[in-house]
Amino acid sequence: MDIAAALRAFVRTVERGSVTAAARDLGVSQPGVTKHLRNLERHVGARLLERSARIVRTTPEGQALYDTSREALATIEAALEGVRRDMGAVEGNLRVHAPSCLGAKHLHGIVMAFQRRHPDVTADLVLDNRDVDLVYENFDLAIKYGRPVDQELIIRRLGAVRRILVASPDFLDRSGPIDTVQRLSEVGIITNAALLASRDVLPLRHRDGRLVDVPVRAVLRTNNAEVIAATLIEGHAAGPVQQLLVNDELAEGRLVRILPDYEVRPTEAFLAYPSVRFMRPVVRAFTDFAVPELRSVDGIVSAGESPPSEECPQSSMAARTAADV
């Protein structure tokens, strides 16, 4: 019996709660995983899993084996990769999750740049706007908005994601200047419902730290950041948006800042990975590569960093230039 393969099958089955899911993650057949589990139970002389049609649960003996073997396997795999790294190779598969907005706009390019440096690395880049269980879904690391509370995770703070108020020049030509918070209340905006303090009340923070609740007319609410950006660029509405999504449009003048002294409270971004004693070298190498790149993204600010001072005149089209970024 291949004890390492049997333990991998066992650990993944426990984490996924399903033989079928474990087989899919490991790239083997379901009967192959089942055979590994039977051989392992025979080898230790104890029943390790209680299996039903819907779920797989550990026995007390199985839980004890899982608790010790999970970390041991991670340590062994890290040690093997470490030897290859010491020989000059960073290789293996990297499974990463991130919010679709940041992932498509910035992380995708960072992953490709890392692969150009390390051609033997393959990557699964999963982008969507949900909270994932890194262990259950077999992710090596994830970018999370908001501080993770799972004690099984190790986290590194990337910075605060700025949300600024913008509109297109066409929208401003139709609506007129938006130079006070009262004017913002009079125009249609697009926003994420989660940003509203209550229905149709947008909390803003002034540059001097004052908080202002602004009644707004939300003509469109969505949970998709790309839809927000596209709607703003189209000139359908004004509103708040993650700056990192619209840096190019601001530089090109397709969007301009409105009320530059105000922003929506930023969201903290963290890099999280499962807590094991030894991180796989490919994960460590990618983390060391990606963190500085992500922290350099315009629109992610470090702790204590103030947004740059800026003026955004709206009296004429000529005043709206790349300097408004």
Order of alpha helices (4+ residues) and beta strands (2+ residues): alpha-alpha-alpha-beta-beta-alpha-beta-alpha-beta-beta-beta-alpha-alpha-beta-beta-beta-beta-alpha-beta-alpha-beta-beta-alpha-beta
